Amino acid sequence: MPSLGADMVEGTLLHWLVHPGDVVHKGDIVAEVDTTKAAIEVECFDDGVVGSILVPEGKTVRVGTPLATIEPAESVRGAPVSGPDGVRRVGLSATPLIQRLAQDAGIDLATLHGSGPGGRIVRADVENAISTGLGAPPRSAPVAAGFAEGVPAGERTAPQEGVGTPPSVQRPSPRTAVARASGYARRLALESGVELADVSGSGPGGAVRARDVRMAGVVPEPAPATEQPAPTQTADMAEPAPGLTAARAPEIGAQAPPRDPGAVRKVIAAAMTRSKRTVPHYYLSSTIDMDAAQRWLEATNLRVPVRARLLSSALVLCATARAARRVRALNGHWVDDEFHPASAVHLGVVVSLRGGGIMVPTIPDADALAPPAMMDAMREVVGRARSARLRSADTVPATITVTNLGELGVDSVFGVIAAPQVAIVGFGAVTARPCAVDGMLGVRPQLTATLSADHRASDGAIGARFLNIVAELLQHPEEL
């Protein structure tokens, strides 16, 4: 069970997207869990095969509880597979979606030669086999109530006694099993009567997005103020794990349960109160000349498309991450009365929520990102946070946090440390201010940077060095 910060103690397993025996790869989304603040898409951390499901859908468990087991990929990939021609093949690999496509079409994967990396069987290989008539006509299978995607409850096929597998492990029909789509796209398709299997997806790996559904069903665009952004879901949709009951939580792709603003505020209050009560804060501030950074941004943005243009926020995040890498005393955690420096810089970003409150998702390995990559990461993580649908990569424990209220016109902000971290950096607005330039009075774009740090892990001299490094980096943006 992933954690969305130190203030999270438990989460609820909403639904599984894989079942025992499925081959999974690093980055595949395998489950979705719900917390007080957001729904989190749990990504697989390594290649392998799903062994056993340890936490059933609908159960609430504490952070850190194992959800499932994954066996080494070699146990499947290296196993010899005998085809109908008697040839024993090794290295057979296919995602759960491809396995299901082949099974529904009556195709033996052992007869195919994969065209993907390392001989991996991809969708095109199965489709080519279908077009050449190698497969048997797909059989329609009964679907357990509550599991069909995009099919109204009243139209779902009831399980038949004595036919096929037990209701709790019935497979979805071919048309509902192959569609890959974001949660918002699935809900939109359900509401508009569009069959996802007939929609060509424009997302990564052919995933269906909301705009694809609108184009297929001529669904009117919602007003910008009311449309909810939806992260692209990249997991292959699979039947439920054996042993899960049909009376389940929301359908796959459905929106997570609505957030209780009062509960969110209580979680924030508890974490902030604990921090102020137990962490001895000290505070520093510094004024940074942003003239060079602003000029570099203007020149860079003239050379790139509008959608790829950078904001000053990307530069300050890059500068903070690199400074944290150089000043290790501010990058890590205070645990058991001892400071533990982190080996990487995982940058927490404070995001204000539309309904009130804040969320602090993480940009992992932020010190390795150039400004364009940081801008992309920032857009994505903020969008997922505000739609309350995060990925497990967004919940990697942050090693230092940034809060930026510059877009709201605030001159400076002193944050509260998110324990067990030992520092939080604040940035205000970049504004034109009078200052001395080469002995003359001038007006330059300037920025106030602040630092709130844990006095147990560092002191003012270390904090001052950190802010000086941030200022130096921002005055040489071409080196970021």
Long-range contacts (C-beta under 8 A, 24 or more apart in sequence): 1-33, 1-55, 1-61, 1-62, 1-63, 1-64, 1-65, 1-67, 2-33, 2-40, 2-42, 2-63, 2-392, 2-395, 3-63, 3-64, 3-395, 3-397, 4-35, 4-37, 4-38, 4-40, 4-359, 4-360, 4-361, 4-390, 4-395, 5-271, 5-348, 5-360, 5-395, 5-398, 5-418, 6-271, 6-418, 6-419, 6-420, 7-267, 7-268, 7-270, 7-271, 8-35, 8-36, 8-37, 8-63, 8-267, 9-62, 9-63, 10-35, 10-60, 10-61, 10-62, 10-63, 11-35, 11-40, 11-60, 11-61, 11-63, 12-58, 12-59, 12-60, 12-249, 13-55, 13-56, 13-57, 13-58, 13-59, 13-60, 13-61, 13-67, 14-39, 14-57, 14-58, 14-249, 14-250, 14-256, 15-57, 15-240, 15-248, 15-249, 15-250, 15-252, 16-53, 16-57, 16-68, 16-238, 16-240, 16-241, 16-244, 17-235, 17-236, 17-237, 17-238, 17-252, 18-50, 18-96, 18-235, 18-236, 18-238, 18-241, 19-50, 19-53, 19-169, 19-238, 19-239, 19-240, 19-241, 19-242, 20-50, 20-51, 20-52, 20-53, 20-241, 20-242, 21-49, 21-50, 22-49, 22-50, 22-96, 22-99, 22-238, 23-48, 23-49, 23-73, 23-76, 23-93, 23-94, 23-95, 23-96, 23-99, 24-48, 24-49, 24-50, 24-70, 24-95, 24-96, 25-95, 27-234, 28-95, 28-234, 28-235, 28-236, 29-233, 29-234, 29-235, 29-391, 30-68, 30-235, 31-67, 31-68, 32-256, 33-67, 34-256, 34-257, 36-259, 36-260, 36-263, 36-264, 36-267, 37-259, 37-264, 37-267, 37-357, 37-359, 37-388, 38-256, 38-259, 38-359, 38-385, 38-388, 38-389, 38-390, 39-256, 39-388, 39-389, 39-390, 40-389, 40-390, 40-391, 40-392, 40-394, 40-395, 41-231, 41-233, 41-235, 41-389, 41-390, 41-391, 41-392, 42-67, 42-391, 42-392, 43-391, 43-392, 43-393, 44-70, 46-70, 46-73, 47-73, 48-72, 48-73, 49-73, 49-75, 49-76, 53-241, 53-242, 53-243, 53-244, 56-241, 56-243, 56-244, 57-240, 57-244, 57-248, 57-249, 58-248, 58-249, 81-109, 81-110, 82-110, 83-108, 83-110, 83-111, 84-108, 84-110, 84-111, 85-111, 91-118, 91-119, 92-119, 92-121, 93-118, 93-119, 93-120, 93-121, 94-120, 94-121, 94-122, 95-236, 96-236, 96-238, 97-123, 97-177, 97-178, 97-180, 97-236, 97-237, 97-238, 98-122, 98-123, 98-125, 98-126, 98-236, 100-171, 100-174, 100-177, 100-178, 100-236, 100-238, 101-126, 101-174, 101-178, 102-126, 102-129, 102-135, 104-138, 104-139, 104-174, 104-177, 104-178, 105-129, 105-130, 105-135, 105-136, 105-138, 105-174, 106-135, 106-136, 106-137, 106-138, 106-139, 107-134, 107-135, 123-206, 138-174, 140-173, 140-174, 141-170, 141-171, 141-173, 142-167, 142-170, 143-170, 143-171, 143-172, 143-173, 143-176, 144-168, 144-169, 144-170, 144-240, 144-246, 145-246, 146-246, 146-247, 146-248, 146-251, 147-172, 147-239, 147-240, 147-246, 147-248, 147-251, 147-252, 148-172, 148-173, 148-176, 149-176, 149-179, 149-186, 149-190, 149-196, 149-237, 149-251, 149-252, 149-253, 150-176, 150-179, 150-186, 150-189, 150-190, 150-194, 150-195, 150-196, 151-176, 152-190, 167-246, 168-240, 168-242, 168-243, 168-244, 168-245, 168-246, 169-239, 169-240, 169-242, 169-243, 170-239, 171-239, 172-237, 172-239, 177-237, 177-238, 177-239, 178-237, 179-208, 179-237, 180-205, 180-206, 180-207, 180-208, 180-233, 180-234, 180-235, 180-236, 180-237, 181-207, 181-208, 181-209, 181-213, 181-233, 181-253, 182-207, 182-208, 182-209, 182-210, 182-230, 182-231, 182-232, 182-233, 182-253, 183-230, 183-231, 183-233, 183-253, 183-254, 183-255, 183-389, 184-210, 184-228, 184-229, 184-230, 184-255, 185-209, 185-210, 185-212, 185-213, 185-230, 185-253, 186-251, 186-252, 186-253, 186-254, 187-253, 187-254, 187-255, 188-213, 188-214, 188-219, 189-213, 189-217, 192-217, 192-219, 193-217, 194-219, 203-232, 204-232, 204-234, 205-234, 207-232, 207-233, 207-234, 228-387, 229-383, 229-386, 229-387, 230-387, 230-389, 231-380, 231-383, 231-384, 231-387, 231-389, 231-391, 256-388, 256-389, 259-355, 259-388, 261-355, 261-356, 261-357, 264-353, 264-356, 264-357, 265-356, 265-357, 268-357, 268-358, 271-418, 271-419, 272-416, 274-419, 275-416, 275-417, 275-418, 275-419, 276-416, 278-419, 279-334, 279-417, 279-419, 279-454, 279-456, 280-454, 280-455, 280-456, 281-416, 281-417, 281-452, 281-453, 281-454, 281-455, 282-452, 282-453, 282-455, 282-459, 282-460, 282-463, 283-414, 283-450, 283-451, 283-452, 283-453, 284-450, 284-451, 284-453, 284-460, 284-463, 284-464, 284-467, 285-412, 285-414, 285-448, 285-449, 285-450, 285-451, 285-467, 286-448, 286-449, 286-450, 286-464, 286-467, 286-468, 286-470, 286-471, 287-433, 287-446, 287-447, 287-448, 287-449, 288-446, 288-447, 288-448, 288-449, 288-470, 288-471, 288-474, 288-475, 289-435, 289-444, 289-445, 289-446, 289-471, 289-475, 290-430, 290-444, 290-445, 290-446, 290-447, 290-474, 291-444, 291-445, 292-474, 292-475, 292-476, 292-477, 293-474, 293-475, 293-477, 294-430, 294-445, 296-477, 296-478, 297-477, 300-371, 308-372, 310-371, 310-372, 310-375, 311-375, 312-406, 312-430, 312-447, 313-375, 313-378, 313-404, 313-406, 313-407, 314-371, 314-372, 314-374, 314-375, 314-378, 315-371, 315-474, 315-477, 315-480, 316-402, 316-404, 316-427, 316-447, 316-449, 316-470, 316-474, 317-347, 317-349, 317-363, 317-366, 317-374, 317-378, 317-402, 318-366, 318-369, 318-370, 318-371, 318-374, 318-473, 318-480, 319-469, 319-470, 319-473, 319-474, 319-480, 320-347, 320-400, 320-402, 320-425, 320-470, 321-345, 321-347, 321-366, 321-367, 321-369, 321-374, 322-367, 322-469, 322-473, 322-480, 323-466, 323-469, 323-470, 323-473, 324-367, 324-399, 324-400, 324-423, 324-466, 325-367, 326-469, 327-462, 327-465, 327-466, 327-469, 329-422, 329-457, 329-458, 329-462, 330-400, 330-422, 330-423, 330-451, 330-453, 330-457, 330-458, 330-462, 330-463, 330-466, 331-399, 331-400, 331-423, 332-399, 332-421, 332-422, 332-457, 333-397, 333-399, 333-420, 333-421, 333-422, 334-419, 334-420, 334-421, 334-422, 334-454, 334-456, 334-457, 335-420, 339-422, 339-456, 339-457, 342-399, 344-399, 345-399, 345-400, 346-396, 346-397, 346-398, 346-399, 346-400, 347-398, 347-399, 347-400, 347-401, 347-402, 348-398, 348-399, 348-400, 348-401, 348-402, 348-418, 348-421, 349-378, 349-381, 349-382, 349-401, 349-402, 350-401, 350-402, 350-403, 350-404, 350-415, 351-381, 351-382, 351-385, 351-386, 353-385, 353-386, 353-388, 354-386, 359-385, 360-398, 360-401, 360-418, 361-385, 361-390, 361-394, 361-395, 362-393, 362-394, 362-395, 362-396, 362-397, 362-398, 364-393, 364-396, 370-480, 371-477, 371-480, 400-424, 400-425, 401-425, 402-426, 402-427, 403-427, 405-429, 406-430, 406-447, 411-448, 412-448, 412-450, 413-450, 414-450, 414-452, 415-450, 415-452, 416-452, 417-452, 417-453, 417-454, 421-454, 422-453, 422-454, 422-456, 422-457, 422-458, 423-451, 423-452, 423-453, 423-454, 423-457, 423-458, 423-463, 423-466, 424-451, 424-452, 425-449, 425-450, 425-451, 425-470, 426-450, 426-451, 426-452, 447-474
